[in-house]
Amino acid sequence: MTDSRVWFITGASRGLGRAFAEAALAGGDRVVAAARDVGPLEELIGRYPGRLVPLRLDVADRRGVFDGVERAAAAFGRLDVVVSNAGGMLYGMVEEATEQQIRAHMDVNFFGAVWVAQAALPHLRAHGGGRLLQVTSMGSGGGMATVGFYGAGKAALDSLGDALATEAEDFGVKVTNVQMGGYNTGLFTVGTTATEPLPRYQSLRAEMEAMWGDAVGPEPETAAPVIMELAALPDPPRRLIVGSRSFDHVVEMGRTRADLYRSWEHLSRLAPG
């Protein structure tokens, strides 16, 4: 058991975090599973005695994150794989969102991941390396109506992750932005805060809701094998799209954006900068 990896996973009580925790445990590893509500983890504790430690944690609380990471590292003596997965959805138009809603959303989706990275890096570095996996989104490359703040937080995390990867690589710490596709995680139900709708956006809201449709994505456990393989790679990518359909969509978005830039190249080149 001493050779098994130690995982620290935030948002581990449901959705993707729960699926990643179960996969790590099934693979013989040990897991510190952090969540605001650790009650749903009781069943896993009974199934994997001595290998799963639940940790009640709100990633929006910076001091709490630093204290929690210290407890996580002490639980099994070290950290090998840190998965920054906790997040939520702020659903609504940009104009509709209150300051409190925006700040609360970014406190979890962006700043929460920053606090985890800052707290975990010294522990990963102390043991000569490790993995930091930041769960972002396949939609982080461009904003969409009604989910603009979610995309903005994930885009900020992608950019920060690129910088962090460069800063940490000399210490043997590998950072990957895990750009998840659409999975059936409950993000649009239990994980959602909704704005108060303004009548002027009624038609656009209806159009977006029709586009989202009622279909749910694949179950989270179908993504877990990718995460397990990613965590084991000696030289992992700095960004990885998780999901076949999502991969095609992201590639197409990139082509569309490149075409847009090219169509206005003449105007861009009027300036010397």
C-alpha positions as CSV (number, residue, x, y, z in Angstrom):
1,M,0.0,0.0,0.0
2,T,3.0,2.3,0.6
3,D,3.5,2.5,-3.2
4,S,-0.1,3.6,-4.0
5,R,-0.6,7.2,-5.0
6,V,-2.4,9.7,-2.7
7,W,-5.1,11.8,-4.4
8,F,-6.6,15.0,-3.1
9,I,-9.9,15.8,-4.9
10,T,-12.2,18.8,-4.4
11,G,-15.9,18.6,-5.2
12,A,-15.6,14.9,-4.5
13,S,-19.0,14.1,-3.2
14,R,-20.8,13.9,-6.6
15,G,-20.4,14.2,-10.3
16,L,-16.9,14.1,-11.8
17,G,-15.1,14.4,-8.5
18,R,-16.9,11.4,-7.1
19,A,-16.2,9.4,-10.3
20,F,-12.5,10.3,-10.1
21,A,-12.3,9.3,-6.5
22,E,-14.0,6.0,-7.1
23,A,-11.7,5.2,-10.0
24,A,-8.6,6.0,-7.9
25,L,-9.8,3.8,-5.1
26,A,-10.6,1.0,-7.4
27,G,-7.1,1.3,-8.8
28,G,-5.6,0.7,-5.4
29,D,-4.8,4.3,-4.6
30,R,-5.7,6.4,-1.5
31,V,-7.9,9.5,-1.6
32,V,-8.6,12.5,0.5
33,A,-12.1,13.5,-0.8
34,A,-13.0,17.2,-0.1
35,A,-16.5,18.6,-0.3
36,R,-18.8,21.0,1.5
37,D,-21.1,18.0,2.2
38,V,-19.2,14.8,2.9
39,G,-22.3,12.8,3.8
40,P,-22.6,11.1,0.3
41,L,-19.1,9.7,0.8
42,E,-20.1,7.4,3.7
43,E,-20.8,4.5,1.4
44,L,-17.3,4.8,-0.2
45,I,-15.7,4.9,3.3
46,G,-17.3,1.6,4.1
47,R,-16.3,0.1,0.8
48,Y,-12.6,1.2,1.0
49,P,-11.7,1.2,4.7
50,G,-8.5,3.0,5.5
51,R,-8.1,4.3,2.0
52,L,-10.6,7.2,1.9
53,V,-10.5,10.2,4.1
54,P,-13.5,12.6,3.8
55,L,-12.7,16.3,4.3
56,R,-15.3,19.0,4.8
57,L,-14.1,22.0,2.8
58,D,-15.4,25.1,1.1
59,V,-12.8,26.1,-1.5
60,A,-14.0,29.7,-1.4
61,D,-12.4,30.0,2.1
62,R,-8.7,30.5,1.5
63,R,-7.6,29.9,5.1
64,G,-9.8,26.8,5.2
65,V,-8.2,25.5,2.0
66,F,-4.7,25.9,3.3
67,D,-5.7,24.2,6.6
68,G,-7.5,21.5,4.6
69,V,-4.6,20.7,2.4
70,E,-2.3,20.4,5.4
71,R,-4.8,17.9,6.9
72,A,-5.0,16.1,3.6
73,A,-1.2,15.8,3.3
74,A,-1.0,14.5,6.9
75,A,-3.6,11.9,6.4
76,F,-1.4,9.6,4.3
77,G,2.0,11.4,4.6
78,R,2.0,13.1,1.2
79,L,0.1,14.2,-1.9
80,D,0.7,12.9,-5.4
81,V,-2.3,13.9,-7.5
82,V,-4.3,17.0,-6.8
83,V,-7.6,17.4,-8.7
84,S,-9.1,20.9,-8.5
85,N,-12.7,20.0,-9.4
86,A,-15.1,22.0,-7.2
87,G,-17.3,24.3,-9.1
88,G,-20.8,25.5,-9.9
89,M,-22.8,27.3,-12.5
90,L,-24.1,30.9,-12.6
91,Y,-26.9,30.7,-15.2
92,G,-28.2,33.9,-16.7
93,M,-27.4,37.0,-18.8
94,V,-24.5,39.2,-17.8
95,E,-26.7,42.2,-17.2
96,E,-28.9,40.1,-14.8
97,A,-26.3,38.9,-12.4
98,T,-25.8,40.6,-9.1
99,E,-22.5,41.6,-7.7
100,Q,-23.0,39.0,-4.9
101,Q,-23.7,36.3,-7.4
102,I,-20.7,37.1,-9.6
103,R,-18.3,37.3,-6.7
104,A,-19.6,34.1,-5.1
105,H,-19.3,32.3,-8.4
106,M,-15.7,33.4,-9.1
107,D,-14.8,32.6,-5.4
108,V,-15.5,29.0,-6.1
109,N,-14.8,28.4,-9.8
110,F,-11.6,30.5,-10.1
111,F,-10.3,31.7,-6.7
112,G,-11.0,28.3,-5.1
113,A,-8.8,26.6,-7.6
114,V,-6.1,29.3,-7.0
115,W,-6.1,28.6,-3.3
116,V,-5.9,24.8,-3.9
117,A,-2.9,25.3,-6.2
118,Q,-1.1,27.7,-3.8
119,A,-1.7,25.3,-0.9
120,A,-0.8,22.1,-2.7
121,L,2.3,23.1,-4.6
122,P,4.7,23.1,-1.6
123,H,3.6,19.5,-0.7
124,L,4.0,18.3,-4.3
125,R,7.4,20.0,-4.6
126,A,8.6,18.6,-1.3
127,H,8.2,15.1,-2.6
128,G,9.9,15.8,-5.9
129,G,6.9,16.3,-8.1
130,G,3.3,15.2,-8.7
131,R,0.3,16.1,-10.7
132,L,-2.1,19.1,-10.5
133,L,-5.2,18.6,-12.6
134,Q,-7.4,21.6,-13.0
135,V,-10.9,20.9,-14.2
136,T,-11.9,23.6,-16.6
137,S,-14.3,23.2,-19.6
138,M,-14.3,22.6,-23.3
139,G,-16.3,25.8,-23.5
140,S,-13.6,28.0,-22.0
141,G,-12.4,29.1,-25.4
142,G,-15.4,31.4,-26.0
143,G,-18.3,32.9,-24.2
144,M,-21.9,31.9,-24.7
145,A,-25.1,33.7,-23.7
146,T,-26.6,32.6,-20.3
147,V,-23.3,30.9,-19.2
148,G,-20.9,33.7,-19.7
149,F,-19.6,33.8,-16.1
150,Y,-19.0,30.1,-16.1
151,G,-17.0,30.3,-19.3
152,A,-15.1,33.4,-18.0
153,G,-14.0,31.6,-14.8
154,K,-12.9,28.5,-16.7
155,A,-11.0,30.6,-19.3
156,A,-9.2,32.5,-16.5
157,L,-8.3,29.1,-14.9
158,D,-7.0,27.8,-18.3
159,S,-4.8,30.9,-18.6
160,L,-3.5,30.6,-15.1
161,G,-2.9,26.9,-15.5
162,D,-0.6,27.6,-18.5
163,A,1.4,30.0,-16.4
164,L,1.5,27.6,-13.5
165,A,2.7,24.7,-15.6
166,T,5.7,26.8,-16.6
167,E,6.4,27.9,-13.1
168,A,6.1,24.4,-11.6
169,E,7.8,22.2,-14.1
170,D,11.3,22.7,-12.8
171,F,10.1,21.1,-9.5
172,G,8.8,18.0,-11.3
173,V,5.2,19.2,-10.9
174,K,3.1,18.7,-14.0
175,V,0.0,20.8,-14.5
176,T,-2.8,20.0,-16.8
177,N,-6.0,21.9,-17.6
178,V,-8.6,19.2,-18.0
179,Q,-11.1,20.7,-20.4
180,M,-14.2,18.6,-19.7
181,G,-17.0,18.1,-22.1
182,G,-20.7,17.9,-21.1
183,Y,-21.3,15.2,-18.5
184,N,-24.3,14.3,-16.4
185,T,-22.9,15.9,-13.2
186,G,-26.0,17.8,-12.0
187,L,-24.2,21.1,-12.8
188,F,-27.3,22.6,-14.3
189,T,-29.5,21.5,-11.4
190,V,-28.1,21.2,-7.9
191,G,-24.9,23.0,-9.0
192,T,-26.7,26.1,-10.5
193,T,-27.4,29.6,-9.2
194,A,-29.9,31.4,-11.5
195,T,-30.2,35.1,-12.1
196,E,-33.5,37.0,-11.9
197,P,-34.7,37.0,-15.6
198,L,-35.1,40.4,-17.3
199,P,-38.1,40.4,-19.7
200,R,-35.9,42.0,-22.5
201,Y,-34.0,38.7,-22.8
202,Q,-37.0,36.4,-22.9
203,S,-36.6,35.5,-26.6
204,L,-32.8,34.9,-26.4
205,R,-33.3,32.9,-23.2
206,A,-35.9,30.7,-24.9
207,E,-33.5,30.3,-27.9
208,M,-30.6,29.2,-25.7
209,E,-32.8,26.8,-23.7
210,A,-34.0,25.2,-26.9
211,M,-30.4,24.8,-28.0
212,W,-29.4,23.2,-24.7
213,G,-32.3,20.8,-25.0
214,D,-33.3,18.2,-22.5
215,A,-30.5,15.7,-23.4
216,V,-28.1,14.8,-20.6
217,G,-24.5,14.0,-21.3
218,P,-22.6,10.8,-20.6
219,E,-22.2,9.6,-17.0
220,P,-19.2,11.0,-15.2
221,E,-17.6,7.6,-14.7
222,T,-17.1,7.3,-18.4
223,A,-14.5,10.1,-18.1
224,A,-12.6,8.6,-15.2
225,P,-10.4,6.2,-17.3
226,V,-9.0,9.3,-19.1
227,I,-8.1,11.0,-15.8
228,M,-6.5,7.8,-14.5
229,E,-4.3,7.5,-17.6
230,L,-3.5,11.2,-17.6
231,A,-2.4,11.1,-14.0
232,A,0.0,8.3,-14.9
233,L,1.7,9.9,-17.9
234,P,5.3,10.9,-17.4
235,D,5.0,13.9,-19.6
236,P,1.3,14.9,-19.7
237,P,-0.1,17.7,-21.9
238,R,-0.8,21.1,-20.4
239,R,-4.3,21.0,-21.9
240,L,-6.5,18.0,-22.6
241,I,-10.1,17.9,-24.0
242,V,-12.1,15.1,-22.4
243,G,-14.9,13.9,-24.6
244,S,-15.0,12.8,-28.3
245,R,-17.8,15.1,-29.3
246,S,-16.3,17.9,-27.3
247,F,-13.0,17.4,-29.1
248,D,-14.6,17.9,-32.5
249,H,-16.5,20.9,-31.2
250,V,-13.4,22.6,-29.8
251,V,-11.5,22.0,-33.0
252,E,-14.3,23.5,-35.0
253,M,-14.5,26.5,-32.7
254,G,-10.8,27.1,-33.3
255,R,-11.2,27.0,-37.0
256,T,-14.1,29.4,-36.9
257,R,-12.1,31.9,-34.7
258,A,-9.1,31.6,-37.1
259,D,-11.3,32.3,-40.0
260,L,-12.7,35.4,-38.2
261,Y,-9.3,36.8,-37.5
262,R,-8.2,36.2,-41.2
263,S,-11.3,38.0,-42.5
264,W,-10.3,41.1,-40.6
265,E,-6.6,40.8,-41.1
266,H,-6.4,43.9,-43.3
267,L,-7.8,46.0,-40.4
268,S,-5.5,44.4,-37.8
269,R,-2.4,45.1,-39.9
270,L,-3.1,48.8,-40.1
271,A,-1.6,49.2,-36.7
272,P,2.2,48.5,-36.2
273,G,2.0,46.9,-32.8
